[in-house]
Amino acid sequence: MPHVVVEPVTEGRFARFGLALATWTERWFPDPLVFAFIGVLFVYVAGIIAGESPSNLALQAGKSFWALLPFTMQMVMVIVGGYVVAATPLVRSAIRGLAGIPKSPRSAIALIALFGVLTSLLSWGLSLIFGGLLVREMAQRVKGLDYRAAGAAGYLGLGTVSMLGLSSSPAMLMATRGSIPPALYSISGLIPLTQTLFLWQSGVTIAVLVVTSVLVAWLSAPSAKNAKTIDDFGLEFVPVSDALEPPTRPGERLEHSPILSVLVAAILLFYLINLFATSPQGALAALDLNTYNLMFLAIAILLHWRPKRFLRAVNECIPATGGVIIQFPIYAMIFGMIGGTGLAEKLANFFARISTHETYSLLVAAYSALLGMFVPSAGSKWIVEAPYVLRAAIVNHVHLGWVVQIYNAAEALPNLLNPFWMLPLLGILRLKARDLVGYSALQFMVQAPIVLFLCWFFGRSLEFVAPVISK
């Protein structure tokens, strides 16, 4: 039975503002693909203004259309890995347990926000799926829970701290020799995780953003009277059963047998343990994007226990990957127009010219957030942006590892406005982006000045170390 809690009718300032933003975005907000198309046209026009040939810009865009296919597959596997882990009986049981804790809509939304940001430090893919399933469970238990505000709370990790955690593709990329494009490696060399994710400045930044995001979610939660609940959306979710239909044919018995799952998972886990144990640069150096995805899949295979259940979870999450598959080639066009022409060099010179050691962090943070509105992919946008921001950082003697973290913190902000990474969550909630963006936009207004300040403030505390580039 749902909890029944009487809440005050009078809304606080944050709650009133959140309701107003939600009403506006439900009417005016477009589909995420529109942002990608606008980004292509924006860079094309900017290139022409900067003196590049219109025909060369178009040729480079088309030539690069498939350039990010390996990275696209890695991003798809992040979503798949996160979903299949979140869909295991063990994790679903934990979700049901968490959903029984809060006794009011406001406390439910705050709890969703807390676990949304904390799980994103482990994996942004897991955060989206875990958050979506938790929102669905809470919405059916807590009477008067605003489904829009709860959904936005489940998404908060992607707009705050996810790229400061272990699924940061830029940090993993820069720490992995085989993944860095040669042109980028020749500028910065390797940047180990100890100089990015595991700086104490990064830890303090994470703590501040976690507290802030949960507090804003708490304050902006509307009362039951003004809430738009799951019933108002006409949604009903049938609980997923862990039971499987018994095999009816001899060939189906292997699908239901845990023996194959255990053996395959054991082989993969043995490989991973050996990889971490024998890495010449230490265990952290072996933690790249491919290794991270493999860890999640191996754990999911083991926790699902039976191949049939694992495959069912994979099939359930494939629709959530559609946006990534179709939009990443669009972002590759932008990469081609910047990297394949003189735009990258011009941007590098521009940043070196207008920035100083004192102002660099603030300028790059603001720029990364702005560009993220059109290219909402941390990994592919980093490949576009890194060559010129790292060159400018070397000129201004700015700590290169903190440049990666400036990017990670600032790049997440536009995710609160550009709903591209909402797509897996929206598929679980059966909502449109316009339903959630009002509340995530409120978070953006609070988080943006805090992120910019922290990037600038901590940038002053780190000393520059010249890159070491080996053959």
C-alpha positions in Angstrom: 0.0 0.0 0.0 1.3 3.5 -0.8 2.3 5.7 2.1 -0.1 8.5 2.8 1.4 11.7 4.0 -0.2 15.1 4.3 2.0 17.9 2.9 1.6 21.7 3.2 -0.3 23.4 0.4 2.0 26.4 0.3 5.0 25.8 -2.0 8.5 27.1 -1.3 10.3 29.4 -3.7 12.3 26.5 -5.2 9.2 24.4 -5.6 7.3 27.2 -7.3 10.1 27.9 -9.7 10.5 24.2 -10.5 6.8 23.9 -11.3 7.0 27.0 -13.6 10.0 25.6 -15.4 8.4 22.2 -15.8 5.3 23.8 -17.3 7.3 25.8 -19.8 9.6 23.0 -21.0 6.6 20.6 -21.4 5.4 23.0 -24.0 8.5 24.3 -25.7 11.4 21.8 -25.4 12.5 19.9 -28.6 13.9 16.4 -29.2 17.6 15.8 -28.5 18.4 15.1 -32.1 17.6 18.8 -32.9 20.5 19.8 -30.7 22.9 17.6 -32.7 21.7 19.1 -36.0 22.1 22.6 -34.6 25.6 21.8 -33.5 26.6 20.7 -37.0 25.2 23.8 -38.6 26.8 26.0 -35.9 30.3 24.6 -36.4 29.9 24.8 -40.2 29.0 28.4 -40.1 31.6 29.2 -37.5 34.2 27.6 -39.7 33.2 29.7 -42.7 33.4 32.8 -40.5 36.9 31.7 -39.4 38.0 31.6 -43.0 37.7 27.8 -43.7 36.5 26.6 -47.1 32.8 25.7 -47.2 33.5 22.7 -49.4 36.4 21.5 -47.3 34.2 21.7 -44.1 31.5 19.6 -45.8 34.1 17.0 -47.1 35.7 16.7 -43.6 32.3 16.3 -42.0 31.3 13.5 -44.4 34.7 11.8 -44.2 34.5 11.6 -40.4 30.9 10.4 -40.2 32.0 6.9 -39.2 35.1 7.9 -37.3 33.7 7.3 -33.9 32.3 3.8 -34.5 34.6 2.0 -32.0 33.8 4.7 -29.3 30.1 4.5 -30.2 30.2 0.8 -29.4 32.0 1.4 -26.1 29.2 3.9 -25.1 26.5 1.4 -26.1 28.2 -1.2 -23.9 28.3 1.2 -21.0 24.5 1.4 -21.2 24.1 -2.4 -21.7 26.5 -3.2 -18.9 24.7 -0.8 -16.5 21.3 -2.1 -17.4 22.1 -5.8 -17.1 23.7 -5.3 -13.7 20.7 -3.1 -12.5 18.3 -5.8 -13.8 19.8 -8.6 -11.7 17.6 -10.0 -8.9 20.1 -8.8 -6.3 20.1 -5.2 -7.4 16.3 -5.2 -8.0 15.8 -6.4 -4.4 18.0 -3.5 -3.2 15.8 -1.1 -5.2 12.7 -2.4 -3.6 14.3 -2.1 -0.2 15.3 1.5 -0.8 11.8 2.4 -2.1 10.4 1.4 1.2 12.4 3.9 3.2 10.9 7.4 2.5 7.6 8.3 4.0 6.9 11.5 2.0 7.3 12.7 -1.6 10.1 15.2 -0.7 12.2 12.6 1.2 11.7 10.2 -1.7 13.0 12.6 -4.3 16.0 13.5 -2.1 16.8 9.8 -1.7 16.5 9.3 -5.5 18.8 12.2 -6.1 21.4 10.9 -3.5 21.6 7.5 -5.1 21.5 8.9 -8.6 24.6 10.9 -8.0 26.4 8.3 -5.9 25.9 5.4 -8.4 27.0 7.7 -11.3 30.4 7.8 -9.7 30.6 4.1 -10.3 29.0 4.1 -13.8 26.8 6.6 -15.5 25.1 3.8 -17.3 24.3 2.0 -14.0 23.1 5.3 -12.6 20.6 5.9 -15.3 19.1 2.5 -15.1 19.2 2.2 -11.3 17.7 5.6 -11.0 14.9 4.9 -13.5 14.0 1.6 -11.8 14.1 3.3 -8.3 11.8 6.1 -9.6 9.3 3.6 -10.9 9.2 1.7 -7.6 8.9 4.9 -5.5 6.2 6.3 -7.8 4.0 3.3 -7.1 4.6 3.4 -3.3 4.7 7.0 -2.3 1.4 8.8 -2.7 1.7 12.4 -4.1 5.2 11.8 -5.6 5.7 14.2 -8.6 6.9 11.8 -11.4 8.7 14.6 -13.2 10.7 15.8 -10.3 11.5 12.2 -9.3 12.7 11.4 -12.8 14.9 14.5 -12.9 16.4 13.5 -9.6 17.3 10.1 -11.0 19.1 11.8 -13.8 21.2 14.1 -11.6 24.4 12.1 -11.7 24.8 12.7 -15.5 24.6 16.5 -14.9 26.9 16.7 -11.9 29.5 14.2 -10.9 29.4 11.2 -13.3 32.4 12.3 -15.3 34.4 12.9 -12.1 34.0 9.2 -11.3 35.2 5.9 -12.6 33.2 6.0 -15.9 34.9 9.2 -17.0 35.8 8.4 -20.6 38.2 11.4 -21.0 40.2 10.4 -17.9 40.2 6.8 -19.0 41.2 7.7 -22.5 44.1 9.9 -21.4 45.4 7.2 -19.1 45.4 4.5 -21.8 48.2 4.6 -24.3 46.4 2.5 -26.9 43.3 4.7 -26.8 44.8 8.1 -27.2 44.9 9.3 -30.9 48.5 9.8 -31.9 48.0 13.6 -32.6 46.7 14.0 -29.1 49.4 11.9 -27.4 52.1 14.0 -29.1 50.7 17.0 -27.1 50.1 15.6 -23.6 51.5 12.1 -23.4 49.8 9.9 -20.8 47.9 11.5 -17.9 47.4 8.8 -15.2 44.3 8.6 -13.1 46.3 9.7 -10.0 46.5 13.1 -11.7 42.8 13.3 -12.6 40.2 11.3 -10.8 42.2 10.7 -7.7 43.3 14.3 -7.0 42.0 15.5 -3.6 40.7 18.5 -5.3 38.4 16.2 -7.4 37.2 14.6 -4.2 36.2 17.9 -2.6 34.5 19.0 -5.8 32.4 15.8 -5.8 31.4 16.3 -2.2 30.2 19.8 -2.8 28.2 18.9 -5.9 26.6 15.9 -4.2 25.4 17.9 -1.3 24.1 20.8 -3.5 22.2 18.6 -6.0 20.4 16.6 -3.2 19.5 19.9 -1.4 18.1 21.5 -4.5 16.1 18.3 -5.3 14.7 18.4 -1.7 13.7 22.1 -1.9 12.2 22.0 -5.4 10.0 18.9 -4.7 6.3 20.0 -5.1 3.6 19.1 -2.6 1.2 16.4 -3.3 -1.5 18.9 -4.3 0.6 20.3 -7.2 2.3 17.0 -8.1 1.9 15.3 -11.5 1.9 11.7 -10.4 2.4 8.5 -12.2 -1.4 8.1 -12.3 -1.7 11.5 -14.0 0.5 10.1 -16.8 -1.7 7.0 -17.1 1.2 4.7 -16.5 1.3 1.3 -14.9 4.3 -1.0 -14.6 4.0 -4.7 -14.1 6.7 -6.1 -11.8 9.4 -8.1 -13.6 9.4 -11.7 -12.4 12.7 -13.5 -11.8 11.0 -16.7 -12.8 11.7 -18.3 -16.2 9.4 -20.5 -18.3 10.7 -24.0 -17.9 12.5 -25.4 -20.9 10.3 -27.4 -23.3 13.0 -28.6 -25.7 16.4 -30.2 -25.1 18.2 -27.3 -26.7 16.6 -24.9 -24.2 18.1 -26.7 -21.2 21.5 -25.0 -21.7 19.8 -21.6 -21.8 18.5 -22.4 -18.3 21.6 -24.0 -16.9 23.9 -21.8 -14.7 27.0 -24.0 -15.6 27.8 -22.0 -18.7 27.3 -18.7 -17.0 29.6 -19.6 -14.1 32.3 -20.9 -16.4 32.3 -18.0 -18.8 32.2 -15.5 -15.9 35.0 -17.3 -14.2 37.2 -17.0 -17.3 36.5 -13.3 -17.6 37.1 -12.6 -14.0 40.4 -14.6 -14.0 41.5 -12.4 -16.9 40.5 -9.2 -15.1 42.3 -10.2 -11.9 45.4 -11.1 -13.8 45.2 -7.8 -15.8 45.1 -5.7 -12.6 47.7 -7.8 -10.9 50.3 -7.7 -13.7 49.8 -4.2 -15.0 53.3 -2.6 -15.1 52.0 0.8 -14.1 49.7 -0.6 -11.3 46.1 -1.6 -11.2 44.7 1.8 -11.9 46.5 2.0 -15.2 44.7 -1.0 -16.4 41.3 0.5 -15.7 40.3 1.8 -19.2 36.9 1.9 -20.8 37.1 -1.6 -22.3 38.1 -3.1 -19.0 35.4 -1.3 -17.2 32.7 -2.5 -19.6 34.1 -6.1 -19.3 33.9 -5.9 -15.5 30.2 -5.0 -15.6 29.3 -7.7 -18.2 31.2 -10.4 -16.3 29.5 -9.5 -13.0 26.1 -9.4 -14.8 26.6 -12.8 -16.3 27.3 -14.3 -12.9 24.5 -12.5 -11.1 21.9 -13.3 -13.6 23.0 -16.9 -13.1 21.3 -18.3 -16.2 22.0 -17.4 -19.8 18.3 -17.0 -20.6 17.8 -14.3 -17.9 21.0 -12.5 -18.9 19.9 -12.4 -22.5 16.4 -11.2 -21.5 18.0 -8.2 -19.7 20.1 -7.4 -22.8 17.1 -7.5 -25.0 15.2 -5.2 -22.7 17.9 -2.5 -22.8 18.7 -2.4 -26.5 16.0 0.2 -27.4 17.6 2.6 -24.9 20.8 2.6 -27.0 19.1 3.9 -30.2 19.9 7.6 -29.5 23.6 6.9 -29.0 23.8 4.8 -32.2 22.2 7.4 -34.4 23.6 10.6 -32.9 27.3 9.7 -32.4 27.9 9.9 -36.2 26.4 13.4 -36.1 28.9 14.4 -33.5 31.7 12.8 -35.6 30.8 15.3 -38.3 31.6 18.1 -35.9 34.8 16.4 -34.9 35.8 16.2 -38.6 35.0 19.8 -39.3 37.2 21.0 -36.3 40.0 18.4 -36.4 40.3 18.0 -40.2 40.5 21.7 -41.0 42.4 24.6 -39.5 39.8 25.3 -36.9 41.6 23.3 -34.2 44.8 25.3 -34.6 42.9 28.6 -34.7 41.0 27.7 -31.5 44.3 26.7 -29.8 45.8 30.0 -30.7 42.7 31.8 -29.6 42.7 30.2 -26.1 46.4 30.8 -25.7 46.0 34.4 -26.6 43.0 35.3 -24.4 43.9 33.2 -21.3 46.4 33.5 -18.6 47.5 31.1 -15.8 44.9 32.7 -13.6 42.0 32.8 -16.1 42.5 29.6 -18.1 40.5 27.3 -15.8 37.4 29.6 -15.8 37.5 30.2 -19.6 37.9 26.5 -20.5 35.2 25.5 -18.0 32.7 28.0 -19.5 33.7 27.0 -23.1 33.4 23.2 -22.4 29.9 23.8 -20.9 28.8 25.8 -23.9 30.1 23.3 -26.5 28.5 20.5 -24.5 25.1 21.9 -25.5 25.7 20.8 -29.0 28.0 17.8 -28.5 26.7 16.1 -25.3 29.3 13.2 -25.3 32.1 13.6 -22.9 34.4 11.2 -24.8 33.9 12.3 -28.4 33.8 16.0 -27.4 37.0 15.6 -25.5 38.7 14.3 -28.7 37.5 17.4 -30.5 38.4 19.8 -27.7 41.5 18.3 -26.1 44.1 19.2 -28.8 43.7 22.9 -28.5 42.8 23.2 -24.8 45.8 21.1 -23.8 48.1 23.2 -26.0 46.8 26.3 -24.4 47.2 24.8 -20.9 50.9 24.0 -21.6 51.4 27.6 -22.8 49.8 28.9 -19.6 51.5 26.3 -17.3 48.2 24.8 -16.1 48.2 21.3 -14.5 47.2 19.0 -17.4 45.4 16.5 -15.1 43.2 19.3 -13.7 42.4 20.4 -17.3 40.8 16.9 -17.7 38.9 17.4 -14.5 37.8 21.0 -15.5 36.5 19.4 -18.6 34.8 16.6 -16.7 33.0 18.9 -14.3 32.0 21.6 -16.8 31.0 19.2 -19.6 28.4 17.5 -17.3 26.5 20.8 -16.8 24.8 21.0 -20.2 23.5 17.4 -19.7 21.0 19.1 -17.4 19.6 21.0 -20.4 20.5 18.9 -23.5 18.5 15.7 -22.8 20.6 13.3 -25.0 21.7 11.2 -22.1 18.2 11.1 -20.6 17.2 8.7 -23.4 17.9 5.4 -21.5 16.1 6.8 -18.4 13.2 8.1 -20.4 12.7 4.7 -22.0 12.4 3.2 -18.5 10.0 5.9 -17.2 8.1 6.1 -20.5 8.3 9.9 -20.5 9.5 12.6 -22.8 12.5 14.8 -22.2 10.3 17.9 -21.9 8.7 16.3 -18.8 12.0 16.3 -16.9 14.0 19.2 -18.2 12.2 21.8 -16.1 13.6 20.4 -12.9 17.0 19.6 -14.3 17.2 23.2 -15.6 16.7 24.4 -12.1 19.7 22.3 -11.0 21.7 23.8 -13.8 21.1 27.4 -12.6 22.4 26.4 -9.1 25.2 24.1 -10.1 26.8 26.1 -13.0 28.3 29.0 -10.9 29.5 26.5 -8.2 31.3 24.4 -10.8 32.9 27.4 -12.5 34.2 28.7 -9.1 35.6 25.3 -8.1 37.4 24.8 -11.4 39.0 28.2 -11.1 39.8 28.0 -7.3 41.4 24.5 -7.4 43.2 25.2 -10.6 45.3 27.7 -8.6 46.4 25.1 -6.1 48.1 22.7 -8.6 51.6 23.1 -10.1 52.3 22.5 -13.8 54.2 19.4 -14.7 55.6 19.2 -18.3 54.3 16.3 -20.3 56.5 13.2 -20.8 56.1 11.8 -24.3 57.8 8.5 -25.0 58.2 7.0 -28.4 
